[in-house]
Amino acid sequence: MHDNSFGCAEARSCGRHELSQEKETPQTEPEGAAAIPVPEGDTEIIETDYEIGQDNYAKSWEVELDIHQVVFTVSAVGIVAFTFLTMAYQSALEPAFVGLRDWLTYNLNWFFLLSGNIFVLLCLFLIVSPLGKVRLGGPEASPDYGYMGWFAMLFAAGMGIGLMFYGVSEPMSHFSTAMGGVTVGEDGMRTDWAPLGGAEGNTQEAVRLGMAATIFHWGLHPWAIYAVVALALSLFAYNKGLPLTLRSCFYPLFGDRVWGWPGHIIDILAIFSTIFGLATSLGIGAQQAGAGLNFLFGLPTTNLALITLIIVITAIALVSVVAGLDAGVKRLSEINIVLAAILLVFVIAFGPTLAILGGFFTNLLAYGEYLPALSMPFGREDANFASGWTAFYWAWWISWSPFVGMFIARVSRGRTVREFLIAVLIVPTVLSVLWMTALGGTAISQVVNEGFTQVQDAALELKLFEMLTQLPLTGITSFVGIILVVVFFVTSSDSGSLVIDTIAAGGKVNAPTPQRVFWASFEGLVAIALLLGGGLAALQAMAVSTGLPFTIVLLGACYAIVRGLMSEPR
């Protein structure tokens, strides 16, 4: 691994801001929080009079502050107000949250699906085009992290918690609904949740369709969403010399106006989106960890127990946030990757090994075969699947994209665009296919070949643990699963807090630690508020509602990326 002190060579133009001020970084800053390096080599730096922190309020009392006056204030007040209102009016809000989620996903599913396709096509185009030769950070930049540490952070921050929750439950759900086939209500509308036309009575085809639908939700599309944000941030910060915030990506569209209200709105949306995306994941993770503890030790799964879990997970995240990027996020990410690899190898070894290994290639082929139909945004007959599954997923990934994208950008300097996109798009997709094939395929095999129906009938959060009961060392592997859920969220929470704080500090990557503590704390409080105010439906509703406006932001970023890359030397 390269040293992460972010040392840099002379650039063609030093710019006006924190890029040229590494030596002024306080020695008390955590490792990894140093200033952004200037581009190395010949790059097209954007000249602007804006200086990082010029709109900030900086004060050192009992607690040190360095915050963007508009972005921090609007975001913090809005989130605090939402949290307390949700807690105060719990009973009245659940139907409102359910209605909001259903309206958005059913009426705008075409928009989410179409946007997801655009993100994938852009990434694939850049991989094969000459623009892929551009190096992030300048032609002479070298990577800050080795491949192992880089991949570990990409994967753990990107979707670890979701893979634990849905690794068994989603393949099983799609398989079961596909086997059930199509059902139509009195109004002539489909009432089933089967993907596409289902595969009624055809076990082999139901397996293929179920796995293809699962991979569709965890493959190219979500990682393309992350890649678009990460590439835009990397390009405009490391090559163009602009602050590491979402607004910088829109300089080609707005010019210097991006430092005013157009940029404020973009950054505020990014913070709202990230907070609610993380809160959704924390709520889902707490439900699964709680179900696992109940399954193993008989602990209750009441709201009080779930709130306690959220508080404990948030407290662990706070410790990691204070430790910083290398000491906290990177170390936890690598531990998680090792634990996840052990669980994966165990399931492959003690599950239906040959079926899993063969199924990996079979499922990839099924994914390729069904991909055009699954990604079709218009004329869908499987409305429940397209809206309730796909549209929600795309909105959820998009709500995560500001923080995952910025986090990926923070650790990806020195890579070429082609190398970056292959790593961010292809490698995690292949790993997701292997994970879903091993865990989901094992569960389906237990139902089809062994008649073990408990895994099919269990609640979503329990399916993983039911599957593990049919393998050796159930207690140990189930406990490892709970640990993975907790630590995966901790890595997501602390990396998210680092990112939110950078945005709320006007692009400063070495802002005071108490600000990161504030954001990490409120991620937990928002999750508790949503859990009390409507449970999973409330969590999903807020992820979808914040993902919608940010989808528009990402579409604008696609245009900015192409324009920015075309101006770079190759």
Stockholm file with secondary structure:
# STOCKHOLM 1.0

chainA/1-570         MHDNSFGCAEARSCGRHELSQEKETPQTEPEGAAAIPVPEGDTEIIETDYEIGQDNYAKSWEVELDIHQVVFTVSAVGIVAFTFLTMAYQSALEPAFVGLRDWLTYNLNWFFLLSGNIFVLLCLFLIVSPLGKVRLGGPEASPDYGYMGWFAMLFAAGMGIGLMFYGVSEPMSHFSTAMGGVTVGEDGMRTDWAPLGGAEGNTQEAVRLGMAATIFHWGLHPWAIYAVVALALSLFAYNKGLPLTLRSCFYPLFGDRVWGWPGHIIDILAIFSTIFGLATSLGIGAQQAGAGLNFLFGLPTTNLALITLIIVITAIALVSVVAGLDAGVKRLSEINIVLAAILLVFVIAFGPTLAILGGFFTNLLAYGEYLPALSMPFGREDANFASGWTAFYWAWWISWSPFVGMFIARVSRGRTVREFLIAVLIVPTVLSVLWMTALGGTAISQVVNEGFTQVQDAALELKLFEMLTQLPLTGITSFVGIILVVVFFVTSSDSGSLVIDTIAAGGKVNAPTPQRVFWASFEGLVAIALLLGGGLAALQAMAVSTGLPFTIVLLGACYAIVRGLMSEPR
#=GR chainA/1-570 SS CCCCSCCCCCBSCCCSSGGGCGGGSCTTSCTTCCCCCCCCBSCCCCCCSCCTTTTEEEEESSSEEEEEHHHHHHHHHHHHHHHHHHHHTHHHHHHHHHHHHHHHHHHSHHHHHHHHHHHHHHHHHHHHSGGGGCBTTCTTCCCSSCHHHHHHHHHHHHHHHHHHHHHHHHHHHHHHHHHHCCCBCTTSCBCCCCSTTCCTTCHHHHHHHHHHHHHHHHSHHHHHHHHHHHHHHHIIIIITCCCSSGGGGGHHHHGGGGGSHHHHHHHHHHHHHHHHHHHHHHHHHHHHHHHHHHHHHCCCCSHHHHHHHHHHHHHHHHHHHHHCIIIIIIHHHHHHHHHHHHHHHHHHHHSCHHHHHHHHHHHHHHHHHHHHHHTCCSSCSCHHIIIIIIIHHHHHHHHHHHHHHHHHHHTCTTCBHHHHHIIIIIHHHHHHHHHHHHHHHHHHHHHHHHCCCHHHHSCGGGHHHHHHHTSSSHHHHHHHHHHHHHHHHHHHHHHHHHHHHHHHTTTCTTCCHHHHHHHHHHHHHHHHHHHHTTHHHHHHHHHHHHHHHHHHHHHHHHHHHHHHHHTSCC
#=GC SS_cons         CCCCSCCCCCBSCCCSSGGGCGGGSCTTSCTTCCCCCCCCBSCCCCCCSCCTTTTEEEEESSSEEEEEHHHHHHHHHHHHHHHHHHHHTHHHHHHHHHHHHHHHHHHSHHHHHHHHHHHHHHHHHHHHSGGGGCBTTCTTCCCSSCHHHHHHHHHHHHHHHHHHHHHHHHHHHHHHHHHHCCCBCTTSCBCCCCSTTCCTTCHHHHHHHHHHHHHHHHSHHHHHHHHHHHHHHHIIIIITCCCSSGGGGGHHHHGGGGGSHHHHHHHHHHHHHHHHHHHHHHHHHHHHHHHHHHHHHCCCCSHHHHHHHHHHHHHHHHHHHHHCIIIIIIHHHHHHHHHHHHHHHHHHHHSCHHHHHHHHHHHHHHHHHHHHHHTCCSSCSCHHIIIIIIIHHHHHHHHHHHHHHHHHHHTCTTCBHHHHHIIIIIHHHHHHHHHHHHHHHHHHHHHHHHCCCHHHHSCGGGHHHHHHHTSSSHHHHHHHHHHHHHHHHHHHHHHHHHHHHHHHTTTCTTCCHHHHHHHHHHHHHHHHHHHHTTHHHHHHHHHHHHHHHHHHHHHHHHHHHHHHHHTSCC
//
